[in-house]
Amino acid sequence: TAVERLGEVIADLRRSGRRGRDVHCPAHEDANPSLSVAIGQNGKILLHCHAGCSSEAVVAAAGLSWAELSGETSRSDPAWTPRGPAIAVYAYADELGETLFEVCRTAGKQFMQRKPDPTSRSGYTWKLGTTRRVLYRLPDILRAAAAGGTIYVVEGEKDVAALVQAGAVATTNPGGAGKWRAEYSEALRGAHVVVVADRDRPGYQHAEEVRQSLAGIAASVRVVEAAAGKDAADHLAAGHRLSDFREVAVAPQASQAGPAETPETLPAAVRALDVEAGEPVSWLEYGAIPAHELTLLVGDPGGGKTSYALKIVAGKGAEGLTSLVISEEDPAEVLRNRLEAIAVGHRWDVGVVLRNVHILALSGCQLSEPRWQRHLLAEIKRTEATLVILDPLFELAGVDEDSNVAQRPLLRFLRELMVITGVTVIVLHHFGKAVEGKRKPDRVRGASAWFGAARAVYAIESRDDGLQVECLKLSRAIRPAPYVLERTVETDPENPGIWRSATFHPRTLRAADGDLAESWILEQITREPLTTTELRKLALGTGRSREDLAGALRRLEASGRITFDPGARGAKHWRTATLPAGSGKVDQSTLPTLPNLAPAGSGSPAGGCPTPFRGAGNLAGRADTDNDPLLGDELQRWRKCQHTVDGSMPPRPWRQPGDLVYRCGICEPQEISA
């Protein structure tokens, strides 16, 4: 509300010692903060609206008085506290309903405890001292427990109020998390207790402490958490019912009861000389992915992160190592198909690879939930996994991805998991939107805690010839240079979504860029001769540098694949090379007539092969024998099909765009065999 906002700003100024701050003015529609709030030298509140609203109008719109705003509430006013007016007062009473003490909540979320004191000017003493502590709403709690009813135990009075409004019996202990006392448990004897844990580490610890304290006292104890938000109030405010709370067993983050640690039991520092010498770092992928630690793969959606991870998984499976792949992005059938295709392409034993990979796909996994954390630990132990893939982070985390506070408990869990089980964890995560001038490490989406916690971070980007891999961070060794995983995928002719074979071969970035530049130049000058300057202009915006083009032109010219015609002022008009007679280029007019070998009823014309086609790259559906560079000197490399006559190539050979295999109409869709 406007009251809380303005009150919180003033409380924050007093607490921090700052002199002023700009906020939204409550007296008019204020898209940009136009109300300056400051504390004068005499401690009074100064208000100035730059849109022209008077101070009186601002105070009235906030629903406050000048006395309330300035913290000048009379000490005789029950709302007065040493830290500003209370916006809520919670009374803690004994079994007979007599007030023992009160908790006051200010607009600045300060909680003050006081007890009645007739001798004090304000009527209260702001120290409880030896005052008896009891549960909130104790008379109601005792009646519900005596009847064997259900009682909710939460972490604050605001949550109690929300649950009571929803029709439940609820209580909390004074002081919130970490302040539970053993004597509080007796008031809940015989009740069915539901402990609602706040969704953070202190909340889970507190819930576990309460659960243990009630063992053998309460008729039953369940630990639950909000289905939305952090606590019970958020859960109900989001429209959820009491029955919608999610079950939580013993939280992995919760502290375990045990003997108190003393300086004698804590570990002592060890001299470096006394540390046993050995191999300090072990590797899952030598020099790239540290074993038993966290690695982050980041990239744009659809950029090849999953393919890169599955290539690692399949390779480790072929070596006999077990992996666990947890995916909320792809179904198990797709993951299996990709793994099988990678094994086929790399000539690994498919059965061995598939036996060593376990998949948990589209299961609704939420790693922020303790039940899923326990399940993941159990699955790692059951499968004896050495590698765990989590894909993608934003689907699996289950908490605010922009909040470091929310993400750190999950990171702590993964660290504990790696220590306990010895697994290596690879997490797949997305880049945020690309912004000009923004570094790749700064593009990692969400909380920065993940980049900081990972021992290795790799950016994966898709390109025409495969995946570009760039190491953004490697804490255990010198970062390797960027490289390209050249990817070749053979798909099912009937369904391009099914992979039959896939290979990934590393190449240096320079070599891969050079090949792409060569292919691009050949594609451009096949249409018409072009000068170096014209090629540079066409290359603008394609990511190809002047150096890439110059190197590619030199290599193409040296190999005889291109030549040039001299132009004005020494310009070179590059074109594909014209081959000498007898070099292998086919003269279609000299080929003998072929018999009609097509099956009856195929529609093939008598006396030769059916009209061939090239595919999407040639709208006319014919082989461009005069301008296609692959029908020049390189044609002699392609094997002849079974329908050749007198050792000559069949008429009008054709190929699909990107194919390095020529076909004839009769052989279609089979490849020309060796």
TACORWO-V950286 format. One record per helix or strand of 2 or more residues. SS is the DSSP state (H for helix, E for strand). FROM is the first residue (numbers start at 1). LEN is the number of residues. If there is no record, write none. Layout:
BEGIN
ss: <SS,SS>
from: <FROM,FROM>
len: <LEN,LEN>
END
This chain:
BEGIN
ss: <H,E,E,E,H,H,E,E,E,E,H,E,H,E,H,E,H,E,H,H,E,H,E,E,E,H,E,H,H,E,H,E,H,H,E,H,H,E,E,E,E,H,E,H,H,E,H,E,H,H,H>
from: <2,20,35,45,55,66,86,99,111,124,138,150,157,170,182,192,201,220,232,242,246,272,283,289,294,305,323,332,350,357,370,387,393,404,424,440,449,456,466,483,495,509,530,532,546,562,568,572,588,629,633>
len: <15,4,5,5,7,4,8,8,6,2,9,4,9,2,7,6,14,6,6,3,3,3,3,2,6,14,5,14,6,5,14,5,4,18,8,4,5,8,9,10,14,19,2,8,13,5,3,5,3,3,5>
END
